[in-house]
Amino acid sequence: MLFPSSILLFITTFAVELVLSSPAQIPFALQNTNKPRKLHGRFLHITDMHPDPYYTPHSAESTSCHRKKSKKKKNIAGLYGTPYSECDSPFRLTNHTLDYLKDNWADEIDFVIWTGDNARHDNDRKLPRTPTEINDLNRAVAAKMKKIFTNRGIPVIPSLGNNDVWRPALFLNVFSTCPNSITNEFASIWNAFIPFPYLQVFQRGAYYAVDVIPDQLGVISLNTMYFYDSNKVVGGCAFKEPNDPGNLEIDWLEVQLEMFRERGMQVWISGHVPPSPGNYFPECYVRYVDLALRYQDIILGHLFGHMNVDHFFFLEAVDLEIFPDKKAVIRNDDEMEISGEGGLFDTLIEEFGALPKSPKLADYAVVNVAPSVVPNPFLPAFRVFSYNISDTAHETILRNRRKPKKPSKRKHGHNRDGQRNRTEHCRSEEYQDTWRCHLDQPLDSDPDSPSRRNQLFTPLGYAQYYAPGLAQANKTHGPQFELEYLTYRVEALHPDGGAEKGFQYPVPLRHLPEELREAGVGKSKYLPYKMRDLTIGSWIRLAREIADDKRRKLRKRFRKYMSVGGV
């Protein structure tokens, strides 16, 4: 396919110019590094940029913002993007977003989790995508990320998105056999991000792991295409197919988690498509939930994109049980609307409302799904997380390493609905060859895990930024990123003693709105959740509050954030 001159210009230029009440913290010095760097206790999560080389300002939204002039003024493509539409990102937006991060955040963070989809959607039949276009867009975005972050010594951990693959590849054997042209191409595109020891593994499966703080904190980047139920050429992690790509990846993930545990490390798991019954093959989902709970002692959290909707949900031990008397409720998360009967919002409220008052924390893991940069269908956004880097907590974890705790044995049938005779069901032909009947390793039950108690590397909160004036932006006044909300309690924003005593602010004061820059602030619209930290217990408390009929104002705010500034 021949690219117009504007795309050729993009490829050459974009590659260079693109696209609480927790204790105050004193950063500890990193050891075992060739170039010691100061920790800031923050990292960036960015996802779903979807740059579109054919985006044309003032064109019709009905043409994917590619051509024609719209007769309706409200359906005209904007200069920096068209929010609440199905159009992808113009280069102005992806450039503007990454340049903003370069100028404002690149010197304030420790690493970047980047969860995929760096090419446009294949939603215009008159301009079908090609593998060359997809690879060129990914290569250009990767070059920009390298220039902004990697060249500063900041690790970047990308994940493969479903739109980073030419769609026919999802239905041909090319993606079920590895190495292949896709994994080889991305091994080249991401050569600056993938540690050399993992290169061969990546070429086989497009997944890998990184130490973002050597020997202390890691990130695992998954290839969720092997779990994604839209990929019809893989076996869906079937129990009788041990060589299915999804099973091989889960096997690899288990080995990595065991290695991280033996090294006394903590780890984030990242990927593009979030693990849910509506996104993953049932058997892949069960295996993922099993590992998420078995290694809850070292997994800090699960970060994903794909949905373009700001929300969180839980993986639960009950998902591992057998309910032959109940019809499975499988939601198609790809197609689910936020509102309306059976929409994502209503589904989440129902699930949050079913959480027990006194939950057994070992039975839960939290998945965070971040909103997208592409204004499809909402406003551009990104998140900056903070995490505990206190010197005191560092000493605590070193003591814990010397005396590792063994997880307790799993109590089969522990769920909200009472005991179930799992053994009896697993004798039946229907269930005996499913993973539910062959997962017998103990679940973690360590109450001192950083995912359950605030200590070294525990996630403390995040600040979400968005561009509310995107539709009004013009050549002289580009869109401005503003704080949308914070998860913190107000007192956490101003640690006692402040910078004079070397304490670490979770959010640099210059990134806060004027009303939050001084200590002693009371209520603020930017602080709706008032979370102590991002431990599992804190998420469960928030979920129950959102589901509480007496907290309708909070529920309304949660609904608004799901649509990133929408209604």
C-alpha positions as CSV (number, residue, x, y, z in Angstrom):
1,M,0.0,0.0,0.0
2,L,1.4,3.4,-0.9
3,F,1.4,5.9,1.9
4,P,0.5,9.6,1.2
5,S,3.2,12.1,1.7
6,S,1.8,13.1,5.1
7,I,2.2,9.6,6.4
8,L,5.8,9.3,5.1
9,L,6.5,12.6,6.9
10,F,4.9,11.2,10.0
11,I,7.0,8.1,9.9
12,T,10.2,10.1,9.7
13,T,9.3,12.8,12.2
14,F,7.1,11.0,14.6
15,A,9.8,8.5,15.4
16,V,11.8,11.4,16.6
17,E,9.1,13.8,17.9
18,L,5.9,11.7,18.6
19,V,3.7,9.9,19.6
20,L,-3.9,9.1,52.9
21,S,-3.0,8.6,55.9
22,S,0.0,6.6,54.9
23,P,3.4,7.4,56.6
24,A,5.6,10.1,55.1
25,Q,8.3,8.5,53.0
26,I,12.1,9.0,52.7
27,P,13.5,7.4,49.6
28,F,16.1,4.7,50.2
29,A,19.2,4.5,47.9
30,L,19.2,1.8,45.2
31,Q,21.9,-0.8,45.4
32,N,23.3,-3.2,42.7
33,T,22.9,-0.8,39.8
34,N,25.6,0.5,37.5
35,K,24.1,4.0,37.5
36,P,22.3,4.5,40.8
37,R,19.2,6.7,40.3
38,K,17.0,8.4,42.8
39,L,13.6,6.8,43.3
40,H,10.5,9.1,43.0
41,G,8.0,6.5,44.2
42,R,5.8,7.1,41.1
43,F,5.2,5.4,37.8
44,L,3.1,6.2,34.7
45,H,0.4,4.0,33.2
46,I,-0.5,4.9,29.6
47,T,-2.6,3.0,27.1
48,D,-4.5,2.9,23.8
49,M,-3.0,5.8,21.8
50,H,-4.3,4.7,18.4
51,P,-2.6,7.2,16.2
52,D,-4.3,7.5,12.8
53,P,-2.3,8.7,9.8
54,Y,-5.5,9.4,7.8
55,Y,-7.2,11.6,10.4
56,T,-8.3,14.8,8.8
57,P,-9.6,17.8,10.8
58,H,-13.0,19.1,9.7
59,S,-13.9,15.8,8.1
60,A,-17.0,13.8,8.8
61,E,-17.2,11.7,11.9
62,S,-19.2,9.1,9.8
63,T,-16.1,8.5,7.7
64,S,-13.9,7.7,10.8
65,C,-12.7,11.4,10.5
66,H,-11.0,10.5,7.2
67,R,-12.8,12.5,4.5
68,K,-15.8,14.6,3.5
69,K,-17.1,17.7,5.2
70,S,-19.8,17.0,7.7
71,K,-23.1,18.8,7.1
72,K,-23.8,18.7,10.8
73,K,-21.6,21.1,12.8
74,K,-21.5,18.8,15.9
75,N,-20.1,15.9,13.8
76,I,-17.0,17.7,12.5
77,A,-13.6,16.2,13.3
78,G,-11.7,18.5,15.7
79,L,-8.1,19.6,15.2
80,Y,-6.8,17.6,18.2
81,G,-9.4,14.8,18.1
82,T,-13.1,14.1,18.3
83,P,-14.2,13.1,21.8
84,Y,-17.2,10.9,22.3
85,S,-16.9,9.5,18.7
86,E,-15.4,6.4,17.1
87,C,-12.6,8.3,15.5
88,D,-8.9,7.6,16.4
89,S,-6.2,10.0,17.4
90,P,-4.7,12.6,15.1
91,F,-0.9,12.9,15.3
92,R,-1.4,16.3,17.0
93,L,-3.0,14.5,20.0
94,T,-0.5,11.7,20.4
95,N,2.4,14.1,19.9
96,H,0.9,16.6,22.3
97,T,0.3,13.9,25.0
98,L,3.8,12.5,24.8
99,D,5.4,15.9,24.7
100,Y,3.4,16.9,27.7
101,L,4.7,13.9,29.6
102,K,8.2,14.7,28.5
103,D,8.0,18.3,29.7
104,N,6.0,17.6,32.9
105,W,6.5,14.0,34.2
106,A,9.5,12.4,32.7
107,D,11.7,13.6,35.5
108,E,9.2,12.6,38.2
109,I,8.6,8.9,37.6
110,D,10.6,5.6,38.0
111,F,9.1,3.5,35.2
112,V,6.4,3.4,32.5
113,I,3.7,0.7,32.1
114,W,2.4,1.0,28.5
115,T,-0.4,-1.4,27.7
116,G,-0.7,-1.4,23.9
117,D,-2.8,-0.5,20.9
118,N,-0.5,2.0,19.0
119,A,-2.2,1.7,15.6
120,R,-5.6,2.8,14.4
121,H,-8.7,0.6,14.4
122,D,-9.6,-1.2,11.2
123,N,-12.9,0.7,11.0
124,D,-12.8,2.2,7.5
125,R,-13.4,-0.2,4.6
126,K,-12.1,2.3,2.1
127,L,-8.8,2.5,3.9
128,P,-8.0,-1.0,5.2
129,R,-5.0,-1.4,7.5
130,T,-1.9,-3.2,6.3
131,P,0.8,-4.9,8.4
132,T,3.3,-2.3,7.1
133,E,1.2,0.6,8.4
134,I,0.7,-1.1,11.8
135,N,4.4,-1.9,12.2
136,D,5.4,1.6,11.1
137,L,3.1,3.3,13.6
138,N,4.3,1.0,16.4
139,R,7.9,1.6,15.5
140,A,7.4,5.4,15.6
141,V,5.6,5.4,18.9
142,A,8.3,3.2,20.4
143,A,11.0,5.5,19.1
144,K,9.3,8.4,20.9
145,M,8.9,6.5,24.1
146,K,12.6,5.5,24.0
147,K,13.6,9.2,23.5
148,I,11.5,10.5,26.3
149,F,11.9,7.8,28.9
150,T,14.4,5.1,28.1
151,N,17.2,7.5,27.2
152,R,16.7,9.0,30.7
153,G,17.2,5.6,32.3
154,I,13.5,5.1,32.9
155,P,12.3,1.5,32.1
156,V,9.4,1.3,29.7
157,I,7.4,-1.9,29.7
158,P,5.1,-2.2,26.6
159,S,2.5,-4.9,26.0
160,L,1.0,-6.1,22.7
161,G,-2.5,-4.8,22.0
162,N,-5.1,-6.5,19.8
163,N,-4.9,-3.6,17.3
164,D,-1.1,-3.9,17.1
165,V,-1.7,-7.0,15.1
166,W,-3.0,-7.2,11.5
167,R,-6.6,-8.5,12.1
168,P,-6.3,-11.5,9.7
169,A,-3.4,-12.7,11.9
170,L,-5.9,-13.4,14.6
171,F,-7.7,-15.9,12.4
172,L,-4.7,-17.5,10.7
173,N,-2.2,-19.9,12.1
174,V,0.6,-17.3,12.0
175,F,-0.4,-16.1,15.5
176,S,-0.7,-19.6,17.0
177,T,2.9,-20.6,16.1
178,C,5.9,-18.9,17.4
179,P,8.4,-17.5,16.6
180,N,6.6,-15.8,13.7
181,S,6.7,-12.6,11.8
182,I,4.7,-10.7,14.4
183,T,6.9,-11.6,17.4
184,N,10.1,-11.1,15.4
185,E,8.9,-7.7,14.3
186,F,8.0,-6.5,17.8
187,A,11.3,-7.9,19.1
188,S,12.9,-5.5,16.8
189,I,10.5,-2.6,17.5
190,W,10.9,-3.0,21.3
191,N,14.6,-4.0,21.4
192,A,15.3,-1.0,23.7
193,F,12.7,-2.2,26.2
194,I,13.1,-6.0,26.4
195,P,15.9,-7.3,28.5
196,F,18.3,-9.4,26.5
197,P,17.8,-12.6,28.6
198,Y,14.1,-12.5,27.7
199,L,14.5,-11.9,24.0
200,Q,14.3,-15.5,23.0
201,V,11.2,-16.0,25.2
202,F,9.6,-12.9,23.7
203,Q,10.2,-14.2,20.1
204,R,8.3,-17.3,21.0
205,G,5.4,-15.7,22.8
206,A,5.6,-11.9,23.0
207,Y,5.7,-11.9,26.8
208,Y,8.6,-11.1,29.1
209,A,9.5,-9.7,32.6
210,V,11.6,-6.7,33.7
211,D,13.3,-5.7,36.9
212,V,12.4,-2.0,37.2
213,I,14.2,-1.8,40.5
214,P,17.0,-4.4,40.3
215,D,16.3,-7.4,42.6
216,Q,13.4,-5.6,44.3
217,L,10.6,-4.7,42.0
218,G,9.5,-6.2,38.7
219,V,6.9,-5.9,36.0
220,I,5.5,-8.8,33.9
221,S,4.2,-7.9,30.5
222,L,1.7,-10.5,29.2
223,N,0.6,-11.3,25.6
224,T,-3.2,-11.4,26.3
225,M,-3.9,-12.4,22.7
226,Y,-3.4,-16.0,23.7
227,F,-6.2,-15.6,26.3
228,Y,-8.5,-13.3,24.4
229,D,-11.6,-15.1,23.2
230,S,-11.7,-13.2,19.9
231,N,-8.5,-15.1,18.8
232,K,-10.1,-18.2,17.4
233,V,-6.9,-20.0,16.3
234,V,-5.7,-20.7,19.8
235,G,-7.1,-23.5,22.0
236,G,-8.3,-21.3,24.9
237,C,-6.1,-22.9,27.5
238,A,-7.9,-26.3,27.3
239,F,-6.8,-28.7,30.0
240,K,-6.1,-31.5,27.4
241,E,-4.0,-29.2,25.2
242,P,-0.8,-28.5,27.2
243,N,0.9,-27.0,24.2
244,D,-1.8,-24.5,23.5
245,P,-0.1,-21.0,23.5
246,G,-2.3,-19.8,26.4
247,N,-1.3,-22.8,28.6
248,L,2.3,-22.3,27.7
249,E,2.1,-18.6,28.7
250,I,0.4,-19.4,32.0
251,D,3.0,-22.0,32.7
252,W,5.7,-19.5,32.0
253,L,3.9,-16.9,34.2
254,E,3.8,-19.4,37.1
255,V,7.6,-20.0,36.8
256,Q,8.2,-16.2,36.7
257,L,6.1,-15.6,39.8
258,E,7.8,-18.4,41.7
259,M,11.2,-17.0,40.7
260,F,10.2,-13.5,41.9
261,R,9.0,-15.0,45.2
262,E,12.2,-16.8,45.7
263,R,14.1,-13.6,45.0
264,G,12.1,-11.8,47.7
265,M,10.7,-9.4,45.0
266,Q,7.3,-7.7,44.4
267,V,5.8,-7.5,40.9
268,W,3.1,-5.8,38.8
269,I,1.3,-7.8,36.1
270,S,0.4,-5.8,33.0
271,G,-1.2,-6.5,29.7
272,H,-3.7,-5.2,27.1
273,V,-7.0,-7.1,27.4
274,P,-8.1,-7.3,31.1
275,P,-8.9,-10.7,32.6
276,S,-12.6,-11.1,32.8
277,P,-15.2,-13.8,31.9
278,G,-16.2,-11.6,28.9
279,N,-12.7,-11.1,27.5
280,Y,-10.9,-14.4,28.2
281,F,-11.5,-18.0,27.3
282,P,-13.1,-19.6,30.4
283,E,-10.2,-21.9,31.0
284,C,-7.6,-19.1,30.6
285,Y,-9.6,-17.0,33.0
286,V,-9.7,-19.7,35.6
287,R,-5.9,-20.3,35.4
288,Y,-5.2,-16.6,35.6
289,V,-7.4,-16.2,38.7
290,D,-5.7,-19.1,40.3
291,L,-2.2,-17.6,39.9
292,A,-3.5,-14.1,40.9
293,L,-4.6,-15.5,44.3
294,R,-1.8,-18.1,44.8
295,Y,0.8,-15.3,44.4
296,Q,-1.1,-12.5,46.1
297,D,1.9,-12.2,48.5
298,I,4.1,-10.8,45.7
299,I,1.7,-9.4,43.1
300,L,1.1,-5.7,43.8
301,G,-1.7,-5.3,41.2
302,H,-2.9,-6.0,37.7
303,L,-2.9,-3.1,35.2
304,F,-4.6,-3.3,31.8
305,G,-6.2,-1.2,29.0
306,H,-8.3,-2.1,26.0
307,M,-11.7,-1.1,27.4
308,N,-11.1,2.7,27.2
309,V,-13.3,2.9,30.3
310,D,-12.0,3.9,33.8
311,H,-13.0,1.1,36.2
312,F,-11.8,-1.6,38.5
313,F,-13.1,-5.1,39.4
314,F,-12.1,-8.1,41.4
315,L,-10.8,-11.6,40.7
316,E,-12.3,-13.9,43.3
317,A,-11.7,-17.3,44.8
318,V,-15.3,-18.1,44.0
319,D,-14.4,-17.9,40.3
320,L,-12.5,-21.2,40.8
321,E,-15.5,-23.1,42.1
322,I,-18.1,-25.2,40.2
323,F,-21.7,-24.1,40.1
324,P,-23.6,-26.7,38.0
325,D,-26.9,-25.4,39.2
326,K,-26.3,-21.9,38.0
327,K,-26.1,-20.5,34.5
328,A,-22.8,-18.8,33.9
329,V,-23.2,-15.1,33.3
330,I,-20.6,-14.3,30.5
331,R,-20.5,-10.6,29.6
332,N,-18.9,-9.5,26.4
333,D,-16.8,-6.7,27.7
334,D,-15.7,-5.6,24.2
335,E,-19.3,-4.7,23.3
336,M,-20.7,-3.7,26.7
337,E,-22.1,-0.2,27.1
338,I,-21.5,1.7,30.3
339,S,-25.1,2.6,30.9
340,G,-28.4,0.8,30.3
341,E,-29.7,-2.5,31.6
342,G,-26.9,-5.0,31.7
343,G,-24.3,-2.3,31.1
344,L,-20.8,-2.4,32.6
345,F,-21.8,0.2,35.3
346,D,-24.8,-1.8,36.5
347,T,-22.8,-5.1,36.4
348,L,-20.1,-3.6,38.6
349,I,-22.6,-2.1,41.1
350,E,-24.2,-5.6,41.3
351,E,-20.8,-7.3,41.9
352,F,-19.7,-4.6,44.4
353,G,-22.9,-5.0,46.3
354,A,-22.4,-8.7,46.6
355,L,-19.0,-8.3,48.4
356,P,-19.2,-9.5,52.0
357,K,-19.0,-7.1,55.0
358,S,-16.0,-9.0,56.4
359,P,-14.2,-10.4,53.4
360,K,-11.3,-12.9,53.5
361,L,-8.7,-10.7,51.7
362,A,-6.8,-13.7,50.4
363,D,-9.8,-14.5,48.2
364,Y,-9.5,-11.3,46.2
365,A,-7.2,-9.6,43.7
366,V,-7.9,-6.2,42.1
367,V,-7.7,-5.4,38.4
368,N,-7.3,-1.7,37.4
369,V,-8.4,-0.8,33.8
370,A,-7.1,2.6,32.8
371,P,-8.8,5.0,30.3
372,S,-7.2,5.6,26.9
373,V,-5.3,8.4,25.2
374,V,-7.5,8.0,22.1
375,P,-10.8,10.0,22.5
376,N,-12.8,7.0,21.4
377,P,-15.3,7.2,23.0
378,F,-14.2,9.6,25.8
379,L,-11.5,12.2,26.6
380,P,-7.7,11.5,26.6
381,A,-6.3,10.4,29.9
382,F,-3.3,8.9,31.7
383,R,-2.5,7.9,35.3
384,V,0.5,8.5,37.6
385,F,0.6,6.0,40.5
386,S,2.6,6.5,43.7
387,Y,4.0,3.6,45.7
388,N,5.8,3.3,49.1
389,I,9.6,3.7,49.0
390,S,10.1,4.4,52.7
391,D,13.4,3.4,54.2
392,T,11.7,2.0,57.2
393,A,9.6,-0.3,55.0
394,H,12.7,-1.4,53.2
395,E,14.1,-2.8,56.4
396,T,10.8,-4.6,57.1
397,I,10.8,-6.4,53.8
398,L,14.4,-7.4,54.2
399,R,13.5,-9.1,57.5
400,N,10.5,-10.8,55.9
401,R,12.8,-12.2,53.2
402,R,14.9,-14.0,55.7
403,K,11.8,-15.7,57.1
404,P,9.5,-16.4,54.1
405,K,6.0,-17.4,55.1
406,K,4.3,-20.4,53.7
407,P,0.8,-20.0,52.3
408,S,-1.9,-22.0,54.0
409,K,-3.7,-24.8,52.3
410,R,-6.6,-24.0,50.1
411,K,-10.0,-24.7,51.6
412,H,-12.0,-25.9,48.7
413,G,-15.6,-24.6,48.4
414,H,-15.0,-21.4,50.4
415,N,-17.3,-18.9,48.7
416,R,-20.2,-16.6,49.4
417,D,-22.9,-19.2,48.8
418,G,-21.6,-21.8,51.3
419,Q,-19.9,-25.1,50.8
420,R,-19.9,-27.0,47.5
421,N,-19.1,-30.6,46.9
422,R,-16.3,-29.9,44.4
423,T,-14.9,-33.5,44.5
424,E,-18.2,-35.0,43.4
425,H,-18.6,-32.7,40.5
426,C,-15.0,-33.3,39.3
427,R,-15.8,-37.0,38.9
428,S,-18.4,-36.1,36.2
429,E,-17.4,-36.2,32.5
430,E,-18.5,-32.5,32.2
431,Y,-15.9,-31.2,34.6
432,Q,-13.2,-33.8,35.1
433,D,-11.1,-32.3,32.2
434,T,-11.4,-28.7,33.2
435,W,-8.8,-26.7,35.1
436,R,-11.1,-26.1,38.0
437,C,-10.7,-29.8,38.9
438,H,-6.9,-29.7,38.6
439,L,-5.9,-26.6,40.5
440,D,-4.9,-27.8,43.9
441,Q,-2.0,-25.6,45.0
442,P,-2.5,-23.5,48.2
443,L,-3.6,-19.9,47.9
444,D,-1.5,-17.2,49.6
445,S,-2.8,-16.1,53.0
446,D,0.0,-13.8,54.2
447,P,-1.6,-10.8,55.9
448,D,1.7,-8.9,55.7
449,S,1.8,-8.9,51.9
450,P,2.4,-5.4,50.4
451,S,-0.8,-5.9,48.5
452,R,-2.6,-6.1,51.8
453,R,-0.7,-4.0,54.3
454,N,1.1,-0.7,53.6
455,Q,4.8,-1.3,53.4
456,L,7.7,-1.1,50.9
457,F,6.3,-1.0,47.3
458,T,2.7,-0.9,48.3
459,P,0.7,1.2,45.8
460,L,-0.6,4.3,47.7
461,G,-2.8,5.9,45.1
462,Y,-2.9,7.5,41.7
463,A,-3.6,10.9,40.0
464,Q,-5.6,10.8,36.8
465,Y,-5.2,13.6,34.3
466,Y,-7.4,14.3,31.3
467,A,-8.0,16.9,28.5
468,P,-11.5,18.4,29.1
469,G,-11.1,21.1,26.5
470,L,-10.1,18.8,23.6
471,A,-13.0,19.7,21.3
472,Q,-12.3,23.4,21.6
473,A,-8.6,23.2,21.1
474,N,-7.2,25.1,18.0
475,K,-3.9,26.0,16.4
476,T,-3.2,28.7,19.0
477,H,-4.5,27.1,22.1
478,G,-3.9,23.3,22.3
479,P,-5.7,21.1,24.8
480,Q,-4.5,21.3,28.4
481,F,-4.2,18.3,30.6
482,E,-5.8,18.8,34.0
483,L,-6.3,16.8,37.1
484,E,-9.5,14.8,36.9
485,Y,-9.4,13.2,40.4
486,L,-7.1,11.7,43.0
487,T,-7.6,8.5,45.0
488,Y,-5.8,9.8,48.1
489,R,-7.0,11.3,51.4
490,V,-6.2,15.0,51.6
491,E,-3.7,14.6,54.5
492,A,-1.5,12.2,52.3
493,L,-0.8,15.0,49.8
494,H,1.3,17.0,52.4
495,P,3.5,14.7,54.4
496,D,4.6,16.1,57.8
497,G,7.9,17.9,57.4
498,G,7.6,18.2,53.6
499,A,10.5,18.5,51.2
500,E,12.6,20.2,53.9
501,K,13.0,16.9,55.7
502,G,13.4,14.9,52.5
503,F,9.9,13.4,52.5
504,Q,8.4,12.3,49.2
505,Y,5.2,13.9,48.0
506,P,2.9,11.3,46.3
507,V,2.0,14.0,43.7
508,P,4.4,16.9,43.0
509,L,2.8,20.1,44.3
510,R,3.1,21.8,40.9
511,H,0.8,19.1,39.4
512,L,-2.0,19.8,41.9
513,P,-4.7,22.4,41.4
514,E,-4.2,25.6,43.4
515,E,-6.7,24.6,46.1
516,L,-4.7,21.5,47.0
517,R,-1.2,23.0,47.1
518,E,-1.4,24.1,50.7
519,A,-1.8,21.8,53.7
520,G,-4.9,22.0,55.7
521,V,-7.4,21.8,52.9
522,G,-10.8,20.4,53.8
523,K,-13.1,18.9,51.3
524,S,-12.2,19.0,47.6
525,K,-14.0,17.8,44.4
526,Y,-10.7,16.2,43.4
527,L,-10.7,13.8,46.3
528,P,-13.9,11.7,46.0
529,Y,-12.5,8.3,47.1
530,K,-10.4,9.2,50.1
531,M,-8.5,5.9,50.0
532,R,-5.8,5.2,52.6
533,D,-3.8,3.3,50.0
534,L,-4.4,0.9,47.1
535,T,-4.3,-2.4,49.1
536,I,-6.9,-5.0,48.5
537,G,-8.8,-4.1,51.6
538,S,-9.0,-0.4,50.5
539,W,-10.4,-1.4,47.1
540,I,-13.0,-3.6,48.7
541,R,-14.1,-0.8,51.1
542,L,-14.4,1.6,48.1
543,A,-16.4,-0.9,46.1
544,R,-18.9,-1.5,49.0
545,E,-19.2,2.3,49.4
546,I,-20.0,2.8,45.7
547,A,-22.6,0.1,45.9
548,D,-24.2,1.5,49.0
549,D,-27.6,3.1,48.2
550,K,-26.8,5.8,50.9
551,R,-23.7,6.9,48.9
552,R,-25.4,7.8,45.7
553,K,-23.3,10.9,45.2
554,L,-20.1,8.8,45.3
555,R,-21.7,6.3,42.9
556,K,-22.5,9.1,40.5
557,R,-18.9,10.3,40.6
558,F,-17.7,6.8,39.9
559,R,-20.1,6.6,36.9
560,K,-18.8,10.0,35.6
561,Y,-15.2,8.9,35.9
562,M,-15.9,5.7,33.9
563,S,-16.7,8.0,30.9
564,V,-13.7,10.3,31.7
565,G,-15.5,13.6,32.0
566,G,-18.7,12.4,30.3
567,V,-22.1,12.2,31.8
